[in-house]
């Protein structure tokens, strides 16, 4: 049986989310986008497929030069609500 929300390595997640691995590490430090798992020995980060929409929204907002404070204040640690993602990504099936 296939996991409906698989773990993605940081490299795969970076490619799918349009963010660099460096940016992902920064957003983790800022508490904006935290990986689902971090290997305690190696520090390797793993993200969930379900986090891709949030990461793409961050990438889109950064490309629009939106200050981090704007979207940092507008959602909690769980990420943006579905309405925000649906506006940003109307063709992305859930």
MOPAC internal coordinates of N, CA, C and O (Angstrom, degrees):
PM7 1SCF
backbone

  N    0.0000 0     0.00 0     0.00 0    0    0    0
  C    1.4493 1     0.00 0     0.00 0    1    0    0
  C    1.5322 1   108.84 1     0.00 0    2    1    0
  O    1.2310 1   120.55 1   -39.68 1    3    2    1
  N    1.3220 1   116.55 1   140.32 1    3    2    1
  C    1.4537 1   122.74 1  -177.60 1    5    3    2
  C    1.5246 1   110.21 1   -90.37 1    6    5    3
  O    1.2310 1   121.45 1   -40.73 1    7    6    5
  N    1.3295 1   114.83 1   139.27 1    7    6    5
  C    1.4695 1   120.75 1   177.33 1    9    7    6
  C    1.5343 1   108.23 1   -70.56 1   10    9    7
  O    1.2310 1   119.55 1   -54.60 1   11   10    9
  N    1.3471 1   118.46 1   125.40 1   11   10    9
  C    1.4648 1   120.21 1  -179.81 1   13   11   10
  C    1.5311 1   113.63 1   -69.52 1   14   13   11
  O    1.2310 1   120.45 1   163.03 1   15   14   13
  N    1.3146 1   116.74 1   -16.97 1   15   14   13
  C    1.4678 1   121.49 1   179.63 1   17   15   14
  C    1.5328 1   108.00 1  -135.75 1   18   17   15
  O    1.2310 1   120.59 1  -107.50 1   19   18   17
  N    1.3348 1   116.47 1    72.50 1   19   18   17
  C    1.4619 1   120.01 1  -172.74 1   21   19   18
  C    1.5308 1   113.60 1   -68.46 1   22   21   19
  O    1.2310 1   121.81 1   -24.09 1   23   22   21
  N    1.3230 1   114.14 1   155.91 1   23   22   21
  C    1.4630 1   120.91 1   172.64 1   25   23   22
  C    1.5250 1   108.49 1   -77.26 1   26   25   23
  O    1.2310 1   121.01 1   -39.57 1   27   26   25
  N    1.3247 1   115.67 1   140.43 1   27   26   25
  C    1.4601 1   122.24 1   177.71 1   29   27   26
  C    1.5193 1   108.65 1  -121.58 1   30   29   27
  O    1.2310 1   120.41 1   -42.58 1   31   30   29
  N    1.3065 1   116.83 1   137.42 1   31   30   29
  C    1.4609 1   119.92 1   174.93 1   33   31   30
  C    1.5261 1   108.24 1   -64.56 1   34   33   31
  O    1.2310 1   120.48 1   -18.44 1   35   34   33
  N    1.3068 1   116.68 1   161.56 1   35   34   33
  C    1.4645 1   120.43 1  -178.50 1   37   35   34
  C    1.5268 1   111.32 1   -60.65 1   38   37   35
  O    1.2310 1   119.95 1   145.04 1   39   38   37
  N    1.3358 1   117.70 1   -34.96 1   39   38   37
  C    1.4603 1   120.35 1   179.21 1   41   39   38
  C    1.5153 1   112.76 1   -66.63 1   42   41   39
  O    1.2310 1   120.47 1   134.11 1   43   42   41
  N    1.3327 1   116.71 1   -45.89 1   43   42   41
  C    1.4656 1   121.21 1   178.40 1   45   43   42
  C    1.5233 1   109.41 1   -65.27 1   46   45   43
  O    1.2310 1   120.84 1   136.57 1   47   46   45
  N    1.3251 1   116.01 1   -43.43 1   47   46   45
  C    1.4630 1   120.38 1  -179.91 1   49   47   46
  C    1.5304 1   110.68 1   -62.40 1   50   49   47
  O    1.2310 1   120.09 1   138.94 1   51   50   49
  N    1.3146 1   117.43 1   -41.06 1   51   50   49
  C    1.4690 1   121.40 1   178.97 1   53   51   50
  C    1.5306 1   110.62 1   -59.96 1   54   53   51
  O    1.2310 1   120.31 1   134.95 1   55   54   53
  N    1.3150 1   117.02 1   -45.05 1   55   54   53
  C    1.4716 1   120.13 1   179.98 1   57   55   54
  C    1.5264 1   111.46 1   -64.72 1   58   57   55
  O    1.2310 1   120.21 1   138.25 1   59   58   57
  N    1.3234 1   117.20 1   -41.75 1   59   58   57
  C    1.4705 1   120.46 1  -178.36 1   61   59   58
  C    1.5270 1   112.46 1   -72.26 1   62   61   59
  O    1.2310 1   120.70 1   152.87 1   63   62   61
  N    1.3170 1   116.27 1   -27.13 1   63   62   61
  C    1.4683 1   119.48 1  -174.51 1   65   63   62
  C    1.5292 1   113.71 1   -97.34 1   66   65   63
  O    1.2310 1   120.14 1   174.37 1   67   66   65
  N    1.3145 1   117.34 1    -5.63 1   67   66   65
  C    1.4675 1   122.42 1  -178.61 1   69   67   66
  C    1.5325 1   112.25 1    67.45 1   70   69   67
  O    1.2310 1   120.25 1  -156.28 1   71   70   69
  N    1.3156 1   117.12 1    23.72 1   71   70   69
  C    1.4653 1   122.21 1   176.29 1   73   71   70
  C    1.5280 1   108.88 1  -118.34 1   74   73   71
  O    1.2310 1   120.68 1   -31.07 1   75   74   73
  N    1.3075 1   116.30 1   148.93 1   75   74   73
  C    1.4631 1   119.19 1   176.22 1   77   75   74
  C    1.5289 1   109.72 1   -78.20 1   78   77   75
  O    1.2310 1   121.07 1   -18.48 1   79   78   77
  N    1.3242 1   115.56 1   161.52 1   79   78   77
  C    1.4634 1   119.04 1   176.55 1   81   79   78
  C    1.5319 1   110.22 1   -62.67 1   82   81   79
  O    1.2310 1   120.80 1   144.82 1   83   82   81
  N    1.3138 1   116.08 1   -35.18 1   83   82   81
  C    1.4650 1   120.27 1   177.43 1   85   83   82
  C    1.5343 1   110.69 1   -61.54 1   86   85   83
  O    1.2310 1   120.54 1   135.75 1   87   86   85
  N    1.3353 1   116.58 1   -44.25 1   87   86   85
  C    1.4686 1   120.67 1   178.27 1   89   87   86
  C    1.5262 1   110.77 1   -63.67 1   90   89   87
  O    1.2310 1   120.20 1   139.41 1   91   90   89
  N    1.3329 1   117.22 1   -40.59 1   91   90   89
  C    1.4662 1   120.15 1   178.63 1   93   91   90
  C    1.5267 1   111.21 1   -60.96 1   94   93   91
  O    1.2310 1   120.60 1   139.24 1   95   94   93
  N    1.3158 1   116.46 1   -40.76 1   95   94   93
  C    1.4762 1   119.60 1   178.21 1   97   95   94
  C    1.5362 1   110.74 1   -65.26 1   98   97   95
  O    1.2310 1   120.50 1   140.47 1   99   98   97
  N    1.3295 1   116.64 1   -39.53 1   99   98   97
  C    1.4614 1   120.93 1   177.45 1  101   99   98
  C    1.5231 1   110.14 1   -62.70 1  102  101   99
  O    1.2310 1   120.04 1   132.19 1  103  102  101
  N    1.3233 1   117.53 1   -47.81 1  103  102  101
  C    1.4700 1   120.43 1  -178.56 1  105  103  102
  C    1.5197 1   111.77 1   -65.60 1  106  105  103
  O    1.2310 1   120.55 1   151.52 1  107  106  105
  N    1.3214 1   116.55 1   -28.48 1  107  106  105
  C    1.4686 1   118.74 1   173.36 1  109  107  106
  C    1.5283 1   109.83 1   -66.60 1  110  109  107
  O    1.2310 1   120.25 1   132.74 1  111  110  109
  N    1.3268 1   117.12 1   -47.26 1  111  110  109
  C    1.4759 1   120.56 1   179.65 1  113  111  110
  C    1.5244 1   111.54 1   -59.85 1  114  113  111
  O    1.2310 1   120.62 1   144.53 1  115  114  113
  N    1.3353 1   116.43 1   -35.47 1  115  114  113
  C    1.4593 1   120.80 1   179.79 1  117  115  114
  C    1.5274 1   112.68 1   -79.16 1  118  117  115
  O    1.2310 1   120.66 1   169.78 1  119  118  117
  N    1.3316 1   116.35 1   -10.22 1  119  118  117
  C    1.4579 1   120.56 1  -178.52 1  121  119  118
  C    1.5138 1   113.32 1    78.66 1  122  121  119
  O    1.2310 1   120.24 1  -164.12 1  123  122  121
  N    1.3187 1   117.14 1    15.88 1  123  122  121
  C    1.4573 1   122.08 1  -177.20 1  125  123  122
  C    1.5244 1   112.14 1   -85.78 1  126  125  123
  O    1.2310 1   120.29 1   142.39 1  127  126  125
  N    1.3213 1   117.04 1   -37.61 1  127  126  125
  C    1.4593 1   122.26 1  -179.75 1  129  127  126
  C    1.5228 1   107.80 1  -146.18 1  130  129  127
  O    1.2310 1   120.68 1   -78.34 1  131  130  129
  N    1.3029 1   116.31 1   101.66 1  131  130  129
  C    1.4652 1   119.92 1  -176.37 1  133  131  130
  C    1.5290 1   110.27 1  -100.60 1  134  133  131
  O    1.2310 1   120.55 1   -39.16 1  135  134  133
  N    1.3236 1   116.54 1   140.84 1  135  134  133
  C    1.4661 1   119.44 1   177.76 1  137  135  134
  C    1.5272 1   110.36 1   -65.80 1  138  137  135
  O    1.2310 1   121.31 1   -24.55 1  139  138  137
  N    1.3190 1   115.10 1   155.45 1  139  138  137
  C    1.4598 1   120.11 1   177.90 1  141  139  138
  C    1.5266 1   110.50 1   -68.84 1  142  141  139
  O    1.2310 1   121.04 1   141.86 1  143  142  141
  N    1.3372 1   115.61 1   -38.14 1  143  142  141
  C    1.4665 1   120.78 1  -179.98 1  145  143  142
  C    1.5169 1   109.63 1  -140.56 1  146  145  143
  O    1.2310 1   121.82 1   -33.30 1  147  146  145
  N    1.3232 1   114.12 1   146.70 1  147  146  145
  C    1.4606 1   120.96 1   172.36 1  149  147  146
  C    1.5200 1   106.49 1  -129.76 1  150  149  147
  O    1.2310 1   120.49 1   -55.48 1  151  150  149
  N    1.3222 1   116.66 1   124.52 1  151  150  149
  C    1.4550 1   120.54 1   179.20 1  153  151  150
  C    1.5242 1   109.06 1   -65.79 1  154  153  151
  O    1.2310 1   119.65 1   -57.14 1  155  154  153
  N    1.3392 1   118.28 1   122.86 1  155  154  153
  C    1.4654 1   120.07 1  -176.58 1  157  155  154
  C    1.5240 1   113.67 1   -65.26 1  158  157  155
  O    1.2310 1   120.01 1   152.20 1  159  158  157
  N    1.3172 1   117.59 1   -27.80 1  159  158  157
  C    1.4588 1   120.12 1  -179.18 1  161  159  158
  C    1.5140 1   113.50 1   -81.41 1  162  161  159
  O    1.2310 1   120.82 1   133.55 1  163  162  161
  N    1.3299 1   116.03 1   -46.45 1  163  162  161
  C    1.4647 1   120.02 1  -174.08 1  165  163  162
  C    1.5187 1   113.47 1  -100.68 1  166  165  163
  O    1.2310 1   120.12 1   160.87 1  167  166  165
  N    1.3431 1   117.38 1   -19.13 1  167  166  165
  C    1.4599 1   120.55 1  -175.71 1  169  167  166
  C    1.5185 1   112.65 1    79.64 1  170  169  167
  O    1.2310 1   120.23 1  -173.39 1  171  170  169
  N    1.3372 1   117.17 1     6.61 1  171  170  169
  C    1.4635 1   121.39 1  -178.37 1  173  171  170
  C    1.5154 1   109.94 1   -66.94 1  174  173  171
  O    1.2310 1   121.05 1   -43.36 1  175  174  173
  N    1.3187 1   115.59 1   136.64 1  175  174  173
  C    1.4625 1   121.50 1  -175.06 1  177  175  174
  C    1.5318 1   111.67 1  -101.23 1  178  177  175
  O    1.2310 1   121.41 1   -37.64 1  179  178  177
  N    1.3332 1   114.92 1   142.36 1  179  178  177
  C    1.4595 1   122.82 1   177.45 1  181  179  178
  C    1.5217 1   108.14 1  -128.85 1  182  181  179
  O    1.2310 1   121.08 1   -46.98 1  183  182  181
  N    1.3050 1   115.54 1   133.02 1  183  182  181
  C    1.4615 1   122.41 1   179.79 1  185  183  182
  C    1.5196 1   109.46 1  -115.61 1  186  185  183
  O    1.2310 1   120.26 1   -18.58 1  187  186  185
  N    1.3212 1   117.11 1   161.42 1  187  186  185
  C    1.4544 1   122.72 1   176.16 1  189  187  186
  C    1.5272 1   109.74 1   -95.28 1  190  189  187
  O    1.2310 1   120.94 1   -31.22 1  191  190  189
  N    1.2992 1   115.82 1   148.78 1  191  190  189
  C    1.4646 1   121.32 1   175.30 1  193  191  190
  C    1.5250 1   110.62 1   -53.63 1  194  193  191
  O    1.2310 1   120.42 1   143.69 1  195  194  193
  N    1.3250 1   116.81 1   -36.31 1  195  194  193
  C    1.4693 1   121.47 1  -178.26 1  197  195  194
  C    1.5272 1   112.87 1   -65.89 1  198  197  195
  O    1.2310 1   119.60 1   166.89 1  199  198  197
  N    1.3277 1   118.36 1   -13.11 1  199  198  197
  C    1.4604 1   121.53 1   179.01 1  201  199  198
  C    1.5312 1   112.73 1   -87.90 1  202  201  199
  O    1.2310 1   120.20 1   173.14 1  203  202  201
  N    1.3184 1   117.22 1    -6.86 1  203  202  201
  C    1.4647 1   120.73 1  -175.95 1  205  203  202
  C    1.5287 1   111.34 1   -62.57 1  206  205  203
  O    1.2310 1   119.53 1   137.36 1  207  206  205
  N    1.3327 1   118.50 1   -42.64 1  207  206  205
  C    1.4702 1   120.24 1  -179.77 1  209  207  206
  C    1.5268 1   111.71 1   -59.03 1  210  209  207
  O    1.2310 1   120.75 1   136.29 1  211  210  209
  N    1.3242 1   116.17 1   -43.71 1  211  210  209
  C    1.4631 1   120.17 1   178.76 1  213  211  210
  C    1.5297 1   110.26 1   -62.07 1  214  213  211
  O    1.2310 1   120.69 1   135.54 1  215  214  213
  N    1.3288 1   116.29 1   -44.46 1  215  214  213
  C    1.4642 1   120.34 1  -179.80 1  217  215  214
  C    1.5327 1   111.23 1   -64.40 1  218  217  215
  O    1.2310 1   120.31 1   140.07 1  219  218  217
  N    1.3246 1   117.01 1   -39.93 1  219  218  217
  C    1.4743 1   119.81 1   178.49 1  221  219  218
  C    1.5213 1   111.24 1   -66.83 1  222  221  219
  O    1.2310 1   120.52 1   144.23 1  223  222  221
  N    1.3114 1   116.61 1   -35.77 1  223  222  221
  C    1.4616 1   119.74 1   176.77 1  225  223  222
  C    1.5327 1   109.93 1   -64.43 1  226  225  223
  O    1.2310 1   120.41 1   137.55 1  227  226  225
  N    1.3128 1   116.82 1   -42.45 1  227  226  225
  C    1.4693 1   120.86 1   176.44 1  229  227  226
  C    1.5306 1   109.46 1   -60.12 1  230  229  227
  O    1.2310 1   120.58 1   134.41 1  231  230  229
  N    1.3327 1   116.49 1   -45.59 1  231  230  229
  C    1.4722 1   120.26 1   179.58 1  233  231  230
  C    1.5231 1   110.96 1   -60.27 1  234  233  231
  O    1.2310 1   120.46 1   136.34 1  235  234  233
  N    1.3281 1   116.72 1   -43.66 1  235  234  233
  C    1.4613 1   120.96 1   178.95 1  237  235  234
  C    1.5300 1   111.33 1   -62.51 1  238  237  235
  O    1.2310 1   120.44 1   134.10 1  239  238  237
  N    1.3102 1   116.76 1   -45.90 1  239  238  237
  C    1.4639 1   120.69 1   179.75 1  241  239  238
  C    1.5262 1   111.42 1   -63.61 1  242  241  239
  O    1.2310 1   120.18 1   142.30 1  243  242  241
  N    1.3229 1   117.27 1   -37.70 1  243  242  241
  C    1.4667 1   120.23 1   177.52 1  245  243  242
  C    1.5345 1   110.35 1   -65.72 1  246  245  243
  O    1.2310 1   120.22 1   139.65 1  247  246  245
  N    1.3284 1   117.19 1   -40.35 1  247  246  245
  C    1.4697 1   120.36 1   179.36 1  249  247  246
  C    1.5271 1   111.54 1   -65.57 1  250  249  247
  O    1.2310 1   120.79 1   153.51 1  251  250  249
  N    1.3200 1   116.10 1   -26.49 1  251  250  249
  C    1.4712 1   120.99 1   177.33 1  253  251  250
  C    1.5285 1   111.34 1   -87.71 1  254  253  251
  O    1.2310 1   120.68 1  -173.32 1  255  254  253
  N    1.3317 1   116.30 1     6.68 1  255  254  253
  C    1.4669 1   123.04 1  -179.34 1  257  255  254
  C    1.5236 1   112.80 1    59.39 1  258  257  255
  O    1.2310 1   120.52 1  -147.18 1  259  258  257
  N    1.3125 1   116.60 1    32.82 1  259  258  257
  C    1.4599 1   121.22 1   175.94 1  261  259  258
  C    1.5243 1   108.39 1   -74.48 1  262  261  259
  O    1.2310 1   119.76 1   -52.71 1  263  262  261
  N    1.3244 1   118.06 1   127.29 1  263  262  261
  C    1.4628 1   119.52 1   178.66 1  265  263  262
  C    1.5376 1   110.94 1   -60.65 1  266  265  263
  O    1.2310 1   120.78 1   -41.36 1  267  266  265
  N    1.3226 1   116.12 1   138.64 1  267  266  265
  C    1.4677 1   120.89 1  -179.36 1  269  267  266
  C    1.5100 1   112.40 1   -53.91 1  270  269  267
  O    1.2310 1   120.60 1   145.75 1  271  270  269
  N    1.3241 1   116.46 1   -34.25 1  271  270  269
  C    1.4615 1   120.01 1  -177.59 1  273  271  270
  C    1.5304 1   111.89 1   -59.40 1  274  273  271
  O    1.2310 1   120.49 1   148.72 1  275  274  273
  N    1.3363 1   116.67 1   -31.28 1  275  274  273
  C    1.4583 1   120.74 1  -178.27 1  277  275  274
  C    1.5170 1   110.34 1   -64.97 1  278  277  275
  O    1.2310 1   120.30 1   127.76 1  279  278  277
  N    1.3345 1   117.04 1   -52.24 1  279  278  277
  C    1.4578 1   117.39 1  -177.96 1  281  279  278
  C    1.5092 1   112.51 1   -84.36 1  282  281  279
  O    1.2310 1   119.99 1   159.99 1  283  282  281
  N    1.3139 1   117.62 1   -20.01 1  283  282  281
  C    1.4652 1   120.98 1   173.80 1  285  283  282
  C    1.5249 1   109.89 1   -62.81 1  286  285  283
  O    1.2310 1   120.45 1   140.94 1  287  286  285
  N    1.3313 1   116.75 1   -39.06 1  287  286  285
  C    1.4613 1   121.45 1  -177.06 1  289  287  286
  C    1.5246 1   112.46 1   -80.32 1  290  289  287
  O    1.2310 1   120.06 1   158.21 1  291  290  289
  N    1.3428 1   117.48 1   -21.79 1  291  290  289
  C    1.4523 1   120.23 1  -172.01 1  293  291  290
  C    1.5170 1   115.86 1   -89.59 1  294  293  291
  O    1.2310 1   119.40 1   172.22 1  295  294  293
  N    1.2998 1   118.75 1    -7.78 1  295  294  293
  C    1.4640 1   117.98 1   173.65 1  297  295  294
  C    1.5184 1   109.58 1  -143.49 1  298  297  295
  O    1.2310 1   121.47 1   -24.34 1  299  298  297
  N    1.3031 1   114.80 1   155.66 1  299  298  297
  C    1.4555 1   120.32 1  -179.17 1  301  299  298
  C    1.5214 1   109.83 1   -88.54 1  302  301  299
  O    1.2310 1   119.99 1     8.35 1  303  302  301
  N    1.3228 1   117.63 1  -171.65 1  303  302  301
  C    1.4574 1   122.31 1  -176.37 1  305  303  302
  C    1.5218 1   112.39 1   -61.32 1  306  305  303
  O    1.2310 1   119.89 1   158.56 1  307  306  305
  N    1.3159 1   117.81 1   -21.44 1  307  306  305
  C    1.4645 1   120.67 1   179.81 1  309  307  306
  C    1.5249 1   111.77 1   -75.02 1  310  309  307
  O    1.2310 1   119.89 1   165.23 1  311  310  309
  N    1.3181 1   117.81 1   -14.77 1  311  310  309
  C    1.4585 1   120.96 1   178.72 1  313  311  310
  C    1.5103 1   111.39 1   105.61 1  314  313  311
  O    1.2310 1   121.04 1     0.90 1  315  314  313
  N    1.3284 1   115.62 1  -179.10 1  315  314  313
  C    1.4576 1   119.37 1  -179.09 1  317  315  314
  C    1.5205 1   110.53 1   -70.34 1  318  317  315
  O    1.2310 1   120.78 1   -21.26 1  319  318  317
  N    1.3111 1   116.12 1   158.74 1  319  318  317
  C    1.4599 1   118.23 1   178.80 1  321  319  318
  C    1.5269 1   110.04 1   -76.89 1  322  321  319
  O    1.2310 1   120.70 1   -11.23 1  323  322  321
  N    1.3287 1   116.27 1   168.77 1  323  322  321
  C    1.4609 1   121.39 1  -176.35 1  325  323  322
  C    1.5216 1   112.16 1   -60.92 1  326  325  323
  O    1.2310 1   120.12 1   146.53 1  327  326  325
  N    1.3108 1   117.38 1   -33.47 1  327  326  325
  C    1.4591 1   120.84 1  -179.12 1  329  327  326
  C    1.5261 1   110.85 1   -61.88 1  330  329  327
  O    1.2310 1   120.17 1   137.90 1  331  330  329
  N    1.3302 1   117.27 1   -42.10 1  331  330  329
  C    1.4649 1   121.20 1   178.52 1  333  331  330
  C    1.5198 1   109.92 1   -63.27 1  334  333  331
  O    1.2310 1   120.03 1   134.65 1  335  334  333
  N    1.3315 1   117.56 1   -45.35 1  335  334  333
  C    1.4613 1   120.60 1  -179.95 1  337  335  334
  C    1.5196 1   111.25 1   -65.31 1  338  337  335
  O    1.2310 1   119.69 1   141.93 1  339  338  337
  N    1.3183 1   118.19 1   -38.07 1  339  338  337
  C    1.4589 1   120.97 1  -179.56 1  341  339  338
  C    1.5298 1   111.66 1   -66.15 1  342  341  339
  O    1.2310 1   120.08 1   145.38 1  343  342  341
  N    1.3176 1   117.45 1   -34.62 1  343  342  341
  C    1.4587 1   120.88 1   177.26 1  345  343  342
  C    1.5227 1   109.72 1   -70.71 1  346  345  343
  O    1.2310 1   120.21 1   136.89 1  347  346  345
  N    1.3304 1   117.21 1   -43.11 1  347  346  345
  C    1.4583 1   120.79 1  -177.72 1  349  347  346
  C    1.5191 1   112.41 1   -73.41 1  350  349  347
  O    1.2310 1   120.22 1   147.58 1  351  350  349
  N    1.3332 1   117.19 1   -32.42 1  351  350  349
  C    1.4555 1   121.96 1  -175.29 1  353  351  350
  C    1.5273 1   110.66 1  -133.54 1  354  353  351
  O    1.2310 1   119.54 1  -111.22 1  355  354  353
  N    1.3219 1   118.48 1    68.78 1  355  354  353
  C    1.4622 1   120.75 1  -173.72 1  357  355  354
  C    1.5260 1   113.89 1   -65.12 1  358  357  355
  O    1.2310 1   119.49 1   156.86 1  359  358  357
  N    1.3153 1   118.59 1   -23.14 1  359  358  357
  C    1.4574 1   120.45 1  -177.58 1  361  359  358
  C    1.5273 1   112.87 1   -95.12 1  362  361  359
  O    1.2310 1   119.63 1   179.36 1  363  362  361
  N    1.3150 1   118.30 1    -0.64 1  363  362  361
  C    1.4545 1   121.69 1  -177.08 1  365  363  362
  C    1.5321 1   109.86 1   -81.39 1  366  365  363
  O    1.2310 1   119.46 1   -70.78 1  367  366  365
  N    1.3409 1   118.63 1   109.22 1  367  366  365
  C    1.4716 1   119.46 1  -179.47 1  369  367  366
  C    1.5149 1   111.31 1   -70.49 1  370  369  367
  O    1.2310 1   121.33 1   -35.77 1  371  370  369
  N    1.3025 1   115.06 1   144.23 1  371  370  369
  C    1.4691 1   120.38 1   178.04 1  373  371  370
  C    1.4964 1   109.48 1  -103.20 1  374  373  371
  O    1.2310 1   120.10 1   180.00 1  375  374  373

